[in-house]
Amino acid sequence: MDERTRRIEELLERAVSLPEPGARGTVVELINALLGLYGDGLARILAVVRAEGGDELAVRLASDELVGSLLLLHDLHPLGVRDRVEEAVGRAARRLGVTAELAALADGAARVRVRAAGCGPSADAVRAAVEEAVRDAAPEIERVEIEKAGPGPALIPVESLRRRAADGGTRPVAVDGSREPGGHAAAAVRAEARPAGAPGPDATGRPDPEIRCELCAEPLEAAHRHLFDRTARQPRCACRACAVLFADPAAGGGRYRLVPDRRWLLTGFALDDETWAALNIPVQMAFLRKVSGDGRVEVCYPSPAGVVEADCDQDVWDRLVRDNPVLAGLTEDVEALLVNRVRGAREHWLLPIDDCYSLVGLLRSGWRGFTGGSEVWRRLSTYFADLRAIAEPVPARGPAGHEHLLEKGVTS
């Protein structure tokens, strides 16, 4: 539809620029007559829809991108400007992974209050996305003003847990036995999503006022660790103190687990087309993770709307582990097997779960139209190039793969 719209705009510009005044006037009159005819037709259709199905059915029709734009063009949209702006702001917020709300609407201006949760897109990316969404939904809005909200409340009373840890109730320990938790810098996922350990323009070591710990609201460096919230089933940005605290699995009742920082490119991975087909994944990229508590394995794949999740067939997973013993050491909840078969690739990675969510965010924020657009494919290529630069090659099969796993001191 975007391509067709651009073509129509191009033809209109050419029509009004015709050097012959008579021809220009005739073309413009023809266009106006056609628009009037189609507008009258749409008005009658909408009247019938409302008579038969009420306003609810009219709103459902208007939620279609093409139908909604045509109704806006003819001033027939069933929703008022406030409802359209609020819906557009909510849609942009979900796509960006931020919290946003319409704070005020007056004098042709919409003021939108935005609060980012931990890692997220840059302020410029948020502004551009919200402005575009509002402009598309409510052309009558002349300007969009972005108001930054203060940090949200801490998720849990961290201070009480820290006191308990100091009194000896829990004792933070290093995740991999080789360095203090928090020593590894996990780069924030900004407008350009990257694997969490990849170098990038945000890995400066300086506090970023736009990023705060999602447990205690302390300002974070752009490079920081993540915790996996087992209740909400998503990563949380963490300051150094919270990362140290929750390196102990007993802290906080086991709700949070520190996301490890090993990144392995699995060489010699055994996954034939038949086994891949048995996973019933409709796209050519997915990540699989073990879920703590019930022994399930989830297969997750990115989409323009976010993560799609389904249970993995246990027999298929058992086959994968048998053929690739390195998977026996996959840490529950916080690590995943990422399979990339896009455009003929055959790559298999053992990654922290936040890297996988970074990939989902990249696709969700950058996808355009039916094919994604050239920009999202460029960013996807950069993502995997960054990953190859920091990942360690590890054999997936045979004793060598298992010995390498044991040497690392990793347990499932």
C-alpha positions in Angstrom: 0.0 0.0 0.0 2.9 2.4 0.8 4.2 2.0 -2.8 0.8 2.6 -4.3 0.3 5.7 -2.1 3.7 7.1 -3.2 2.7 6.5 -6.8 -0.6 8.3 -6.4 1.2 11.3 -4.8 3.7 11.4 -7.6 1.0 11.4 -10.3 -0.9 14.1 -8.4 2.2 16.3 -8.3 2.7 15.8 -12.0 -0.9 16.6 -12.7 -0.9 19.9 -10.9 2.4 20.8 -12.5 1.2 20.4 -16.1 2.3 23.4 -18.1 -1.0 23.7 -20.0 -3.5 25.6 -17.7 -6.6 24.0 -19.4 -5.2 20.5 -19.1 -4.2 21.1 -15.5 -7.7 22.3 -14.6 -9.4 19.4 -16.4 -7.2 16.8 -14.5 -7.8 18.5 -11.2 -11.6 18.7 -11.8 -11.6 15.0 -12.8 -9.8 14.0 -9.6 -12.2 16.0 -7.5 -15.2 14.5 -9.2 -13.9 10.9 -8.7 -13.1 11.6 -5.1 -16.5 13.0 -4.5 -18.1 10.0 -6.2 -16.1 7.5 -4.1 -16.7 9.5 -0.9 -20.5 9.4 -1.5 -20.2 5.6 -2.1 -18.2 5.1 1.1 -20.7 7.2 3.1 -23.6 5.0 2.0 -21.6 1.8 2.7 -20.8 3.1 6.2 -24.5 4.0 6.8 -25.5 0.4 5.9 -22.7 -1.0 8.1 -23.9 1.1 11.1 -27.5 0.2 10.5 -26.8 -3.6 10.4 -23.8 -3.9 12.8 -23.7 -0.7 14.8 -20.7 1.5 15.6 -18.7 -1.5 16.7 -18.6 -3.0 13.2 -17.8 0.4 11.7 -14.9 0.8 14.1 -13.6 -2.7 13.1 -13.7 -1.7 9.5 -11.9 1.5 10.2 -9.1 -0.4 12.0 -7.9 -1.7 8.7 -5.1 0.5 7.5 -6.4 1.0 3.9 -10.1 1.3 4.8 -9.2 3.7 7.7 -7.1 5.9 5.5 -9.9 6.2 2.9 -12.4 7.0 5.6 -10.1 9.7 6.9 -9.7 11.1 3.4 -13.4 11.6 3.1 -14.0 12.7 6.7 -16.0 9.6 7.5 -13.9 7.9 10.2 -16.2 6.6 13.0 -13.7 7.5 15.7 -13.1 11.1 16.9 -9.7 12.6 16.9 -8.9 11.9 20.5 -9.8 8.2 20.2 -7.7 7.9 17.0 -4.7 9.7 18.6 -4.9 7.5 21.8 -5.1 4.4 19.7 -2.1 5.5 17.5 0.0 6.3 20.5 -0.8 3.0 22.1 0.1 1.1 18.9 3.4 3.0 18.6 4.2 2.3 22.2 3.7 -1.4 21.9 5.8 -1.6 18.8 8.7 0.4 20.5 8.4 -1.4 23.9 7.8 1.8 25.9 4.9 3.2 27.9 3.2 6.2 26.3 -0.1 8.1 26.8 -1.9 11.1 25.4 -1.4 13.8 28.0 -3.3 16.6 26.3 -5.0 17.5 23.0 -5.7 21.1 22.2 -5.2 23.8 19.5 -4.1 21.3 16.9 -1.3 19.8 19.1 -1.0 16.4 20.8 1.2 16.2 23.9 2.3 12.6 24.5 4.0 11.5 27.7 6.5 8.7 27.2 8.3 6.5 29.8 10.9 4.0 28.6 11.4 0.8 30.5 15.1 0.0 30.8 16.7 -0.6 27.4 14.7 0.9 24.6 14.9 2.9 21.4 16.5 6.4 21.5 14.5 9.5 22.2 14.7 10.5 18.5 13.4 7.1 17.4 10.5 7.3 19.9 9.7 10.8 18.7 9.7 9.9 15.0 7.6 6.8 15.5 5.0 8.5 17.7 4.8 11.5 15.3 4.4 9.2 12.3 1.6 7.1 14.0 -0.3 10.2 15.1 0.0 11.9 11.7 -1.3 8.8 9.9 -4.2 8.4 12.4 -5.2 12.1 12.7 -4.0 14.3 9.8 -5.7 17.3 11.5 -3.1 17.3 14.3 -0.5 19.9 13.4 2.2 19.0 15.8 3.2 16.4 18.3 5.0 17.3 21.5 6.9 14.5 23.4 6.9 14.9 27.2 9.3 12.6 29.1 7.9 11.0 32.2 9.9 10.3 35.3 11.1 6.8 36.1 8.5 4.3 37.1 8.3 2.7 40.5 10.7 -0.1 41.5 9.2 -3.5 40.8 10.1 -4.9 44.2 11.4 -3.5 47.6 15.0 -4.1 46.7 16.4 -2.4 49.8 14.8 -5.0 52.1 16.4 -7.8 50.0 19.8 -6.1 50.1 19.6 -5.8 53.9 18.8 -9.5 54.1 21.8 -10.3 51.8 24.1 -8.1 54.0 22.9 -10.0 57.1 23.9 -13.3 55.6 20.5 -14.5 54.5 21.7 -14.7 50.9 25.1 -14.4 49.4 25.6 -13.1 45.8 28.1 -15.3 43.9 29.7 -15.0 40.5 27.7 -16.5 37.7 30.5 -18.2 35.8 33.1 -18.5 38.5 35.5 -16.3 36.6 34.5 -12.7 37.3 32.2 -10.6 39.4 28.6 -10.4 38.2 28.1 -7.1 36.3 31.7 -7.2 35.0 30.4 -7.9 31.5 28.9 -4.9 29.7 25.7 -5.8 28.0 25.1 -3.0 25.4 21.6 -1.4 25.5 19.2 -2.1 22.7 18.7 1.3 21.1 17.5 2.4 17.7 20.0 0.0 16.2 19.5 -3.3 18.0 22.7 -5.3 18.7 23.6 -8.5 20.6 24.0 -7.5 24.2 27.8 -8.0 24.2 28.5 -6.3 20.9 30.5 -3.1 20.9 28.4 -0.1 19.8 28.0 3.6 20.1 26.1 3.2 23.4 28.7 1.1 25.2 30.4 4.2 26.7 30.5 3.3 30.4 28.7 6.6 31.2 25.3 6.8 32.9 22.5 7.3 30.5 19.7 9.4 32.0 17.1 7.7 29.8 17.9 4.2 31.2 17.1 3.1 34.7 17.2 -0.1 36.6 13.8 -1.7 36.4 14.0 -2.9 40.0 15.3 0.1 42.0 15.1 2.9 39.4 18.8 3.7 39.7 20.4 5.4 36.6 22.2 2.9 34.4 25.1 3.0 32.1 24.1 2.3 28.6 26.1 -1.0 29.0 24.5 -3.1 31.8 23.4 -6.5 32.8 19.9 -8.0 32.6 17.7 -10.1 34.9 15.1 -12.5 33.6 11.7 -12.0 35.3 10.3 -15.5 35.5 6.8 -14.1 36.5 6.5 -11.6 33.6 8.6 -13.8 31.4 10.8 -11.0 30.0 14.2 -9.4 30.7 14.7 -6.5 33.1 17.5 -4.0 33.0 19.5 -4.1 36.2 22.1 -1.9 37.9 25.3 -3.5 39.2 24.0 -3.9 42.8 20.8 -5.7 41.6 22.8 -7.9 39.3 25.1 -8.9 42.1 22.1 -9.5 44.4 20.2 -11.7 42.0 23.2 -13.7 40.9 22.1 -15.8 43.9 19.1 -17.9 42.6 17.5 -17.8 46.1 17.3 -14.0 46.2 13.8 -12.6 45.8 12.2 -16.0 46.0 13.8 -17.1 42.8 11.7 -14.7 40.7 14.7 -13.2 39.0 17.7 -14.9 37.3 20.8 -13.1 36.2 21.2 -13.5 32.4 24.6 -15.1 31.6 26.9 -13.6 29.0 28.2 -16.6 27.1 27.7 -16.4 23.3 28.6 -19.5 21.3 28.4 -20.1 17.6 27.7 -23.8 17.5 29.7 -25.5 14.8 28.7 -28.8 13.1 25.2 -28.4 14.4 22.9 -31.3 13.3 19.5 -30.0 12.2 18.1 -31.3 8.9 15.2 -29.9 7.0 12.9 -32.7 8.2 13.6 -31.9 11.9 13.2 -28.2 11.2 9.8 -28.9 9.5 8.7 -30.9 12.6 9.1 -27.7 14.7 6.2 -26.2 12.8 7.8 -22.8 12.6 6.3 -20.6 9.7 9.4 -18.4 9.4 13.1 -19.1 9.0 14.3 -17.9 12.4 13.4 -19.0 15.9 14.9 -19.5 19.4 14.2 -22.4 21.7 14.5 -22.2 25.5 13.9 -24.6 28.4 11.2 -23.4 30.9 12.0 -23.9 34.5 9.6 -25.8 36.7 7.8 -28.1 34.2 10.5 -29.2 31.8 8.8 -27.7 28.8 10.8 -26.3 25.8 9.3 -23.3 24.1 9.9 -22.5 20.5 9.6 -18.7 19.9 9.9 -16.8 16.7 10.0 -13.1 16.0 7.2 -11.3 14.2 6.4 -7.6 13.4 4.0 -7.8 16.4 6.5 -9.3 18.9 7.3 -12.8 20.1 5.1 -15.7 19.0 5.4 -18.7 21.5 4.5 -22.4 21.2 5.4 -25.6 22.9 8.1 -27.6 21.2 7.4 -31.2 20.6 9.4 -33.1 23.3 10.5 -35.8 20.9 11.9 -33.3 18.5 13.8 -31.5 21.3 15.2 -34.8 22.6 16.4 -35.6 19.1 18.1 -32.2 18.9 19.9 -32.8 22.3 20.9 -36.3 21.3 22.4 -35.1 18.0 23.9 -31.9 19.6 25.0 -32.7 23.2 26.0 -29.1 23.8 22.3 -28.4 24.3 22.2 -30.4 27.5 23.8 -27.5 29.2 21.3 -24.9 28.1 20.4 -22.9 31.2 16.7 -22.8 31.9 14.8 -19.5 31.2 17.9 -17.3 30.5 19.6 -19.0 27.5 18.3 -20.1 24.1 19.2 -21.9 21.0 18.8 -19.4 18.2 18.4 -20.9 14.7 18.9 -18.6 11.7 17.9 -20.0 8.3 17.0 -16.7 6.7 18.0 -16.3 3.0 19.8 -19.6 2.9 21.8 -19.2 6.2 22.4 -22.2 8.4 23.6 -20.7 11.7 23.0 -22.0 15.2 23.8 -20.1 18.4 23.7 -20.6 22.1 22.8 -17.1 23.4 21.6 -15.1 26.4 17.9 -14.6 26.2 18.3 -10.8 26.1 20.1 -11.2 22.8 17.1 -13.0 21.4 14.7 -10.3 22.6 17.1 -7.7 21.1 16.5 -9.4 17.8 12.8 -9.4 18.3 12.9 -5.7 19.0 14.9 -5.0 15.9 12.3 -6.7 13.7 9.3 -5.3 15.5 10.5 -1.7 15.4 11.9 -1.8 11.9 9.4 -3.9 9.9 7.6 -2.1 7.1 5.0 -3.5 4.7 4.8 -7.2 3.8 8.5 -7.9 3.2 10.0 -5.8 6.0 11.8 -3.3 3.8 15.4 -3.0 2.9 16.3 -1.2 6.2 15.3 -4.0 8.5 17.3 -6.5 6.4 20.3 -4.3 6.6 19.9 -4.1 10.4 19.5 -7.8 10.6 22.7 -8.3 8.7 24.5 -5.9 11.1 23.1 -7.8 14.1 24.5 -11.1 13.0 27.8 -9.5 11.9 28.2 -8.1 15.4 27.3 -11.5 16.9 29.9 -13.3 14.8 32.5 -10.8 16.0 32.0 -11.6 19.7 30.8 -15.2 19.7 33.1 -18.2 20.5 32.9 -21.1 18.1 32.0 -24.3 20.1 31.4 -27.8 18.6 27.8 -28.9 18.9 28.2 -32.6 18.5 30.2 -35.4 19.9 32.5 -35.7 22.9 34.3 -32.5 21.9 31.2 -30.4 22.3 30.4 -32.0 25.7 33.9 -31.7 27.0 34.0 -28.1 26.0 30.8 -27.6 28.0 32.2 -29.3 31.1 35.4 -27.3 30.9 33.3 -24.1 31.1 31.8 -25.3 34.3 28.3 -24.9 33.0 25.3 -26.9 34.5 21.8 -27.2 33.2 
